[in-house]
């Protein structure tokens, strides 16, 4: 299984979060010790919707188990942590601090931890698998892959699984600081999507739910997702983004993310009706941009507060400077003003 190529520069979410972390660290040098609550990103969808593949494309580390049937049977909490280490590695809470730098073993360990708790291949559990991924390209961020939702016949699964998978989903996405990435397979009926129904029930205003239509390239002949992408079937306030997941063959061949994005772009630019649709609702990069915009909007109150604290500090420095310390106070004021200017993109729309 591949590691990240270390070329994740097109991930604007990672860029801005790393920038925000450095910004907060610099503020502490000037006596401004402000904390901020970082939202989580939850991936919600039915079984085989492409949910885990969408998460993996955002993460760009190939270790999330994928396959047919119920693969994600425990919530998978991926806690990204920035590290100066040259080599990325993973630590599982249930494995006593052991470091994993082989990402094939990371995938195998996730499967083993799942089986240890769930035992029956049809069962799911509330108990999450928590892993920490340390990498120099990662910001501090939590991504959560939820068990897929599905309706089963009476003889297929444990009696309570219909309630259990939905209760797990609701428990995670109920937090107002959780961004919901609701993944729907484009070759299914969007109007009967359980994941959309749950997202709409919990996020009534629609301020933190992004719809993702996956597997567009394998829709039945003569069908397309044009109306859904244009938000004309099941409207969402933040709309939908269409994506094409990496195939199993591409994943096994360790096709780089850049090549996957290129193939995806070529498909959308050459295939009707997508070639005539707005580019901002198509592709992995558009999804990252939408997630980034929404993520920072969820932090609006904290960012507004921090900006006010900085401006108050600038004004206080201006009002209190005395002739003996004009130079020092001016330096502080100029530095803080430059910090705001250099990081203005963090406060866009505030």
Phi, psi and omega in degrees: 000138188283152168269171174296144183283359185068008178245073184249028187293341181277357180274094185295331178298311179298318180301310185291324179291321175296320179296319179296318179298316178294322179299314179296323179296320179293323179300323181297335177294341182246025174078014178254095184255077183259133176266163179217142179268116181272125178296160172259160177241118181254135178255115186242135178181168177284164176302135179066024177279344185098011184303308182294327178292322178295316176302314183297325180291328176286320183284321183062033169232124187269079177222000181282120181302139179222157179163192179270156178076204184275100181263310178275101184250351169232143175304132180254108179264112180257107183260103181284139178223131178288137180216148178275000178301140178291323182257127176291151178208165183236143172234129176264138177299329183271006182236030169051044173079005179295136181267137178240116176252350175268112188283345170292320177291329176298314179299316180297323180292321176300318180294320179294316180296326176296312182294326181298326182265317186275329179059286178294131183296346180264351187273155173231166186219148173293329189294119184281155164267121182248120177232149178250125178252115181258127180202151180287342179266354185269143167270179172277112188200144178245125175247138183233122175262111183272151173305140182291150180267141176201149171266132183240156171283164185301328186268357188274320191220168175306148190302327188262008189293326179302318178286322187295312182295324179288321178294321176299312181300313183296321180298320182284318187271357180293331180296127183293347177258025176249123176275130184257117173260104187264108187261127180235133175290128184295340180268016174246171181277108183299332183290343180249017183291118177294322182295320176295320180298316180292317180299317180293325179294318183277314180261078188296328181278343180075014185286344187226022178244121176250127177273138178233124175259111184257167176061032181299329185285350181243025176291157178301145180302134180090357178244158176206170184254020185304309182296320179296316180296328178277007174068032186258352183256296175240090188298138171238143181302320182266359175073196186233152172238134177265134181224160174241121181283154173296136177287164177300322179296316179297322180292315180295328178276003178057043178299125181300152179303320181300322179288323177298317179296321179297314179299317179299314181298317179299321179298310183293328182281344184246352188248124174285149000272003189295329182294343179257002180269159179300135183296335184287355176250014183228133169099159183300318181294324176295323177296315179300318179297316180295317178299318181297313179301314183291320180302313182287333174294325178294338178264012186307313183298316179295318181292322176298317180297315181296318179298320179294318179300319180295314180296322176297320179296319178297314181294321179295319178298320180294319183283334187259354186294140180242165185302329182283346184227023182301316183298314181296314181294321178297321179299315179298313181299312181297318180297315180294321178295320178293324178298317178297317181295314183291338181245026184300331182294339179288340186247016180301134178082003181255000000 
